[in-house]
Amino acid sequence: MTARKMSILLIGCLTLAACQPITQEPRTLTVSSHADIEVEPDQVNINLSINREGQDLTLLKQEIDTTTAAIITFLREQQIDDRDIRSYQINASPRYDYKDGERLQRGYTATRQVSVLLRHVSNYDTIINQALEVGATHILNSEFLVSETEALYQQVLEQAVVNARAKADKIARAANSAVVDVLQIQESSQTPVRYEATMRMQQAADVSLPGTNKIRAQVQVTYQLE
């Protein structure tokens, strides 16, 4: 190949290379944002126990059955549906004393657990007081709940996305740019199955106040900039 032909070929390659489009990666901006609301529980699940001790196991079971029936009767009088009341089987175990290294049986302990879901938190004090009066021995725990957790969470999640866009627009303007598209949205919070405000009680006279708790949604969004 002559030098002239080589020169022409080289010029052609350079010209072709110059005509190729230059691919640029899109400019992106990733922001994290959240939104939350304070929620007051509207339901409460109460777990009671009825404990008895004595020598006659049959008599203990009868006493527990009588107390359980009294509690259930009262709950029904308070317009609580049977589907919101659970009465569990009686658990019984022997009691022992130890004397001079010897184990001596001294009777039995029998227990039944009863749980009730109150769909109106205002009934809480009345239910607790009456259950104790008719023979319940322990309030095992009170679990304050928010019934519409999923719907509330979806509202907060939507607001978190709106907040992310506002944050991205502000950052982009400060950089003399603008958001033109959404490339990716990642939900970094987990959808709560139910919301529990467990035993966050404030005492005011004889009134139990469950207080409030927070439902939060978090997102991470990637935007394309102009």
BALOBA-1460 file (C-alpha; in Angstrom, 3 decimals):
// residues 226
<rec num="1" residu="m" x="0.000" y="0.000" z="0.000"/>
<rec num="2" residu="t" x="1.395" y="3.367" z="-1.005"/>
<rec num="3" residu="a" x="1.915" y="6.164" z="1.487"/>
<rec num="4" residu="r" x="-0.818" y="8.207" z="-0.244"/>
<rec num="5" residu="k" x="-3.374" y="5.436" z="0.147"/>
<rec num="6" residu="m" x="-2.446" y="4.939" z="3.785"/>
<rec num="7" residu="s" x="-2.901" y="8.645" z="4.431"/>
<rec num="8" residu="i" x="-6.359" y="8.664" z="2.832"/>
<rec num="9" residu="l" x="-7.399" y="5.596" z="4.836"/>
<rec num="10" residu="l" x="-6.227" y="7.186" z="8.090"/>
<rec num="11" residu="i" x="-8.124" y="10.403" z="7.356"/>
<rec num="12" residu="g" x="-11.273" y="8.363" z="6.619"/>
<rec num="13" residu="c" x="-11.017" y="6.496" z="9.924"/>
<rec num="14" residu="l" x="-10.582" y="9.703" z="11.836"/>
<rec num="15" residu="t" x="-13.568" y="11.256" z="10.085"/>
<rec num="16" residu="l" x="-15.727" y="8.207" z="10.831"/>
<rec num="17" residu="a" x="-14.702" y="8.257" z="14.469"/>
<rec num="18" residu="a" x="-15.573" y="11.929" z="14.727"/>
<rec num="19" residu="c" x="-19.069" y="11.225" z="13.422"/>
<rec num="20" residu="q" x="-19.890" y="8.621" z="16.046"/>
<rec num="21" residu="p" x="-22.330" y="9.928" z="18.716"/>
<rec num="22" residu="i" x="-20.912" y="10.398" z="22.178"/>
<rec num="23" residu="t" x="-22.951" y="8.419" z="24.737"/>
<rec num="24" residu="q" x="-23.327" y="10.129" z="28.086"/>
<rec num="25" residu="e" x="-24.656" y="8.543" z="31.238"/>
<rec num="26" residu="p" x="-27.804" y="10.305" z="32.481"/>
<rec num="27" residu="r" x="-27.329" y="12.517" z="35.484"/>
<rec num="28" residu="t" x="-29.188" y="11.185" z="38.498"/>
<rec num="29" residu="l" x="-30.079" y="12.232" z="42.003"/>
<rec num="30" residu="t" x="-31.027" y="9.830" z="44.799"/>
<rec num="31" residu="v" x="-32.807" y="11.093" z="47.898"/>
<rec num="32" residu="s" x="-34.196" y="9.448" z="51.014"/>
<rec num="33" residu="s" x="-37.335" y="10.742" z="52.671"/>
<rec num="34" residu="h" x="-39.967" y="9.770" z="55.206"/>
<rec num="35" residu="a" x="-43.346" y="10.752" z="56.562"/>
<rec num="36" residu="d" x="-45.088" y="9.855" z="59.798"/>
<rec num="37" residu="i" x="-48.232" y="10.450" z="61.811"/>
<rec num="38" residu="e" x="-49.118" y="10.231" z="65.483"/>
<rec num="39" residu="v" x="-51.921" y="7.746" z="66.040"/>
<rec num="40" residu="e" x="-54.130" y="7.250" z="69.069"/>
<rec num="41" residu="p" x="-55.066" y="3.575" z="69.617"/>
<rec num="42" residu="d" x="-58.749" y="2.815" z="69.158"/>
<rec num="43" residu="q" x="-58.785" y="-0.773" z="70.451"/>
<rec num="44" residu="v" x="-57.240" y="-2.688" z="73.321"/>
<rec num="45" residu="n" x="-56.677" y="-6.399" z="73.858"/>
<rec num="46" residu="i" x="-56.733" y="-7.384" z="77.548"/>
<rec num="47" residu="n" x="-55.289" y="-10.652" z="78.828"/>
<rec num="48" residu="l" x="-56.536" y="-11.783" z="82.261"/>
<rec num="49" residu="s" x="-55.678" y="-14.799" z="84.381"/>
<rec num="50" residu="i" x="-57.745" y="-16.583" z="87.010"/>
<rec num="51" residu="n" x="-55.534" y="-18.429" z="89.510"/>
<rec num="52" residu="r" x="-56.601" y="-20.691" z="92.346"/>
<rec num="53" residu="e" x="-54.654" y="-22.812" z="94.851"/>
<rec num="54" residu="g" x="-55.903" y="-25.621" z="97.070"/>
<rec num="55" residu="q" x="-55.955" y="-29.291" z="97.911"/>
<rec num="56" residu="d" x="-58.934" y="-30.378" z="95.809"/>
<rec num="57" residu="l" x="-58.263" y="-30.033" z="92.091"/>
<rec num="58" residu="t" x="-61.899" y="-30.634" z="91.152"/>
<rec num="59" residu="l" x="-63.019" y="-27.853" z="93.454"/>
<rec num="60" residu="l" x="-60.390" y="-25.499" z="92.023"/>
<rec num="61" residu="k" x="-61.644" y="-26.117" z="88.490"/>
<rec num="62" residu="q" x="-65.209" y="-25.458" z="89.592"/>
<rec num="63" residu="e" x="-64.188" y="-22.150" z="91.184"/>
<rec num="64" residu="i" x="-62.365" y="-21.087" z="88.038"/>
<rec num="65" residu="d" x="-65.326" y="-22.053" z="85.841"/>
<rec num="66" residu="t" x="-67.670" y="-20.012" z="88.041"/>
<rec num="67" residu="t" x="-65.398" y="-16.966" z="87.903"/>
<rec num="68" residu="t" x="-64.951" y="-17.333" z="84.148"/>
<rec num="69" residu="a" x="-68.724" y="-17.481" z="83.651"/>
<rec num="70" residu="a" x="-69.162" y="-14.312" z="85.725"/>
<rec num="71" residu="i" x="-66.560" y="-12.458" z="83.661"/>
<rec num="72" residu="i" x="-68.085" y="-13.559" z="80.360"/>
<rec num="73" residu="t" x="-71.588" y="-12.586" z="81.544"/>
<rec num="74" residu="f" x="-70.371" y="-9.114" z="82.432"/>
<rec num="75" residu="l" x="-68.556" y="-8.728" z="79.095"/>
<rec num="76" residu="r" x="-71.729" y="-9.641" z="77.223"/>
<rec num="77" residu="e" x="-73.637" y="-7.056" z="79.275"/>
<rec num="78" residu="q" x="-71.133" y="-4.505" z="77.993"/>
<rec num="79" residu="q" x="-72.167" y="-5.404" z="74.415"/>
<rec num="80" residu="i" x="-68.906" y="-7.238" z="73.699"/>
<rec num="81" residu="d" x="-69.385" y="-9.868" z="71.022"/>
<rec num="82" residu="d" x="-68.493" y="-13.489" z="71.762"/>
<rec num="83" residu="r" x="-66.038" y="-13.463" z="68.844"/>
<rec num="84" residu="d" x="-63.967" y="-10.927" z="70.803"/>
<rec num="85" residu="i" x="-63.782" y="-13.128" z="73.928"/>
<rec num="86" residu="r" x="-61.449" y="-16.102" z="74.344"/>
<rec num="87" residu="s" x="-61.453" y="-18.443" z="77.315"/>
<rec num="88" residu="y" x="-58.627" y="-20.962" z="77.310"/>
<rec num="89" residu="q" x="-58.324" y="-24.400" z="78.877"/>
<rec num="90" residu="i" x="-57.415" y="-24.673" z="82.532"/>
<rec num="91" residu="n" x="-53.794" y="-25.499" z="83.283"/>
<rec num="92" residu="a" x="-53.111" y="-27.283" z="86.569"/>
<rec num="93" residu="s" x="-49.930" y="-28.383" z="88.311"/>
<rec num="94" residu="p" x="-49.047" y="-29.775" z="91.749"/>
<rec num="95" residu="r" x="-47.409" y="-27.605" z="94.405"/>
<rec num="96" residu="y" x="-44.552" y="-28.924" z="96.485"/>
<rec num="97" residu="d" x="-42.751" y="-28.140" z="99.704"/>
<rec num="98" residu="y" x="-39.293" y="-29.442" z="100.566"/>
<rec num="99" residu="k" x="-38.514" y="-30.624" z="104.074"/>
<rec num="100" residu="d" x="-35.238" y="-32.270" z="105.056"/>
<rec num="101" residu="g" x="-34.491" y="-32.880" z="101.391"/>
<rec num="102" residu="e" x="-37.817" y="-34.600" z="100.799"/>
<rec num="103" residu="r" x="-40.391" y="-33.248" z="98.334"/>
<rec num="104" residu="l" x="-43.899" y="-33.105" z="99.779"/>
<rec num="105" residu="q" x="-46.957" y="-32.318" z="97.723"/>
<rec num="106" residu="r" x="-49.186" y="-29.677" z="99.303"/>
<rec num="107" residu="g" x="-51.966" y="-29.227" z="96.791"/>
<rec num="108" residu="y" x="-52.473" y="-27.794" z="93.321"/>
<rec num="109" residu="t" x="-52.328" y="-24.574" z="91.359"/>
<rec num="110" residu="a" x="-54.899" y="-24.108" z="88.590"/>
<rec num="111" residu="t" x="-54.946" y="-21.232" z="86.071"/>
<rec num="112" residu="r" x="-57.100" y="-20.101" z="83.177"/>
<rec num="113" residu="q" x="-56.390" y="-17.214" z="80.807"/>
<rec num="114" residu="v" x="-59.171" y="-15.073" z="79.371"/>
<rec num="115" residu="s" x="-58.594" y="-12.465" z="76.672"/>
<rec num="116" residu="v" x="-60.987" y="-9.840" z="75.415"/>
<rec num="117" residu="l" x="-60.739" y="-7.374" z="72.552"/>
<rec num="118" residu="l" x="-62.321" y="-4.014" z="73.345"/>
<rec num="119" residu="r" x="-63.280" y="-2.122" z="70.206"/>
<rec num="120" residu="h" x="-63.755" y="1.034" z="72.287"/>
<rec num="121" residu="v" x="-60.798" y="2.069" z="74.451"/>
<rec num="122" residu="s" x="-63.109" y="4.098" z="76.707"/>
<rec num="123" residu="n" x="-64.387" y="0.835" z="78.228"/>
<rec num="124" residu="y" x="-60.949" y="-0.186" z="79.453"/>
<rec num="125" residu="d" x="-61.157" y="0.901" z="83.101"/>
<rec num="126" residu="t" x="-64.669" y="-0.458" z="83.562"/>
<rec num="127" residu="i" x="-63.734" y="-3.880" z="82.188"/>
<rec num="128" residu="i" x="-60.542" y="-4.115" z="84.244"/>
<rec num="129" residu="n" x="-62.224" y="-3.112" z="87.504"/>
<rec num="130" residu="q" x="-65.145" y="-5.489" z="87.097"/>
<rec num="131" residu="a" x="-62.949" y="-8.426" z="86.060"/>
<rec num="132" residu="l" x="-60.923" y="-8.027" z="89.236"/>
<rec num="133" residu="e" x="-64.038" y="-7.663" z="91.370"/>
<rec num="134" residu="v" x="-65.549" y="-10.943" z="90.160"/>
<rec num="135" residu="g" x="-62.363" y="-12.934" z="90.710"/>
<rec num="136" residu="a" x="-59.685" y="-12.392" z="88.083"/>
<rec num="137" residu="t" x="-56.335" y="-12.429" z="89.857"/>
<rec num="138" residu="h" x="-53.940" y="-10.862" z="87.329"/>
<rec num="139" residu="i" x="-53.978" y="-8.471" z="84.381"/>
<rec num="140" residu="l" x="-51.258" y="-10.136" z="82.336"/>
<rec num="141" residu="n" x="-50.947" y="-7.341" z="79.804"/>
<rec num="142" residu="s" x="-52.965" y="-4.770" z="77.889"/>
<rec num="143" residu="e" x="-52.138" y="-4.324" z="74.227"/>
<rec num="144" residu="f" x="-53.380" y="-1.066" z="72.699"/>
<rec num="145" residu="l" x="-54.037" y="-1.370" z="68.963"/>
<rec num="146" residu="v" x="-54.786" y="0.747" z="65.913"/>
<rec num="147" residu="s" x="-57.438" y="-0.992" z="63.827"/>
<rec num="148" residu="e" x="-56.809" y="0.701" z="60.455"/>
<rec num="149" residu="t" x="-53.040" y="0.331" z="60.416"/>
<rec num="150" residu="e" x="-52.696" y="-0.702" z="56.774"/>
<rec num="151" residu="a" x="-54.799" y="2.167" z="55.413"/>
<rec num="152" residu="l" x="-52.949" y="4.694" z="57.567"/>
<rec num="153" residu="y" x="-49.593" y="3.323" z="56.496"/>
<rec num="154" residu="q" x="-50.501" y="3.652" z="52.803"/>
<rec num="155" residu="q" x="-51.397" y="7.306" z="53.366"/>
<rec num="156" residu="v" x="-48.076" y="7.944" z="55.077"/>
<rec num="157" residu="l" x="-46.212" y="6.072" z="52.332"/>
<rec num="158" residu="e" x="-47.767" y="8.286" z="49.680"/>
<rec num="159" residu="q" x="-46.754" y="11.392" z="51.623"/>
<rec num="160" residu="a" x="-43.189" y="10.079" z="51.908"/>
<rec num="161" residu="v" x="-42.982" y="9.934" z="48.086"/>
<rec num="162" residu="v" x="-44.349" y="13.478" z="47.831"/>
<rec num="163" residu="n" x="-41.754" y="14.647" z="50.359"/>
<rec num="164" residu="a" x="-38.997" y="12.938" z="48.386"/>
<rec num="165" residu="r" x="-39.945" y="14.825" z="45.218"/>
<rec num="166" residu="a" x="-40.006" y="18.157" z="47.037"/>
<rec num="167" residu="k" x="-36.578" y="17.405" z="48.471"/>
<rec num="168" residu="a" x="-35.207" y="16.412" z="45.051"/>
<rec num="169" residu="d" x="-36.585" y="19.560" z="43.373"/>
<rec num="170" residu="k" x="-34.939" y="21.749" z="45.991"/>
<rec num="171" residu="i" x="-31.565" y="20.047" z="45.603"/>
<rec num="172" residu="a" x="-31.772" y="20.158" z="41.800"/>
<rec num="173" residu="r" x="-32.556" y="23.903" z="41.763"/>
<rec num="174" residu="a" x="-29.606" y="24.569" z="44.024"/>
<rec num="175" residu="a" x="-27.437" y="22.773" z="41.452"/>
<rec num="176" residu="n" x="-28.936" y="24.745" z="38.515"/>
<rec num="177" residu="s" x="-30.734" y="21.661" z="37.217"/>
<rec num="178" residu="a" x="-34.208" y="20.148" z="37.279"/>
<rec num="179" residu="v" x="-35.845" y="16.786" z="37.842"/>
<rec num="180" residu="v" x="-37.213" y="15.319" z="34.615"/>
<rec num="181" residu="d" x="-38.144" y="11.733" z="35.492"/>
<rec num="182" residu="v" x="-38.348" y="9.076" z="38.199"/>
<rec num="183" residu="l" x="-35.989" y="6.160" z="37.635"/>
<rec num="184" residu="q" x="-36.555" y="4.074" z="40.753"/>
<rec num="185" residu="i" x="-38.540" y="4.089" z="43.989"/>
<rec num="186" residu="q" x="-37.544" y="1.817" z="46.850"/>
<rec num="187" residu="e" x="-39.651" y="1.405" z="49.977"/>
<rec num="188" residu="s" x="-37.214" y="1.099" z="52.861"/>
<rec num="189" residu="s" x="-39.816" y="0.705" z="55.612"/>
<rec num="190" residu="q" x="-41.806" y="-2.443" z="56.227"/>
<rec num="191" residu="t" x="-45.570" y="-2.410" z="56.037"/>
<rec num="192" residu="p" x="-46.791" y="-3.020" z="59.582"/>
<rec num="193" residu="v" x="-49.229" y="-5.875" z="59.977"/>
<rec num="194" residu="r" x="-50.746" y="-4.108" z="62.923"/>
<rec num="195" residu="y" x="-49.707" y="-1.305" z="65.139"/>
<rec num="196" residu="e" x="-49.208" y="-1.941" z="68.842"/>
<rec num="197" residu="a" x="-48.898" y="0.585" z="71.623"/>
<rec num="198" residu="t" x="-48.117" y="-1.976" z="74.277"/>
<rec num="199" residu="m" x="-48.451" y="-0.829" z="77.861"/>
<rec num="200" residu="r" x="-47.550" y="2.786" z="77.188"/>
<rec num="201" residu="m" x="-49.821" y="3.922" z="79.971"/>
<rec num="202" residu="q" x="-50.060" y="7.270" z="81.669"/>
<rec num="203" residu="q" x="-52.021" y="7.434" z="84.898"/>
<rec num="204" residu="a" x="-54.362" y="10.344" z="85.478"/>
<rec num="205" residu="a" x="-56.529" y="9.799" z="88.557"/>
<rec num="206" residu="d" x="-58.358" y="6.528" z="87.813"/>
<rec num="207" residu="v" x="-58.246" y="6.948" z="84.044"/>
<rec num="208" residu="s" x="-55.858" y="4.922" z="81.874"/>
<rec num="209" residu="l" x="-54.514" y="6.846" z="78.896"/>
<rec num="210" residu="p" x="-52.810" y="4.851" z="76.117"/>
<rec num="211" residu="g" x="-51.038" y="7.898" z="74.673"/>
<rec num="212" residu="t" x="-50.030" y="7.922" z="71.010"/>
<rec num="213" residu="n" x="-47.433" y="6.278" z="68.856"/>
<rec num="214" residu="k" x="-45.971" y="6.860" z="65.457"/>
<rec num="215" residu="i" x="-46.540" y="5.180" z="62.093"/>
<rec num="216" residu="r" x="-43.662" y="5.940" z="59.737"/>
<rec num="217" residu="a" x="-42.954" y="5.216" z="56.059"/>
<rec num="218" residu="q" x="-39.524" y="5.612" z="54.446"/>
<rec num="219" residu="v" x="-38.595" y="5.670" z="50.755"/>
<rec num="220" residu="q" x="-35.503" y="6.096" z="48.600"/>
<rec num="221" residu="v" x="-36.103" y="7.599" z="45.144"/>
<rec num="222" residu="t" x="-33.714" y="7.994" z="42.214"/>
<rec num="223" residu="y" x="-34.506" y="10.815" z="39.746"/>
<rec num="224" residu="q" x="-33.105" y="11.725" z="36.356"/>
<rec num="225" residu="l" x="-31.876" y="15.286" z="36.013"/>
<rec num="226" residu="e" x="-31.953" y="17.385" z="32.842"/>
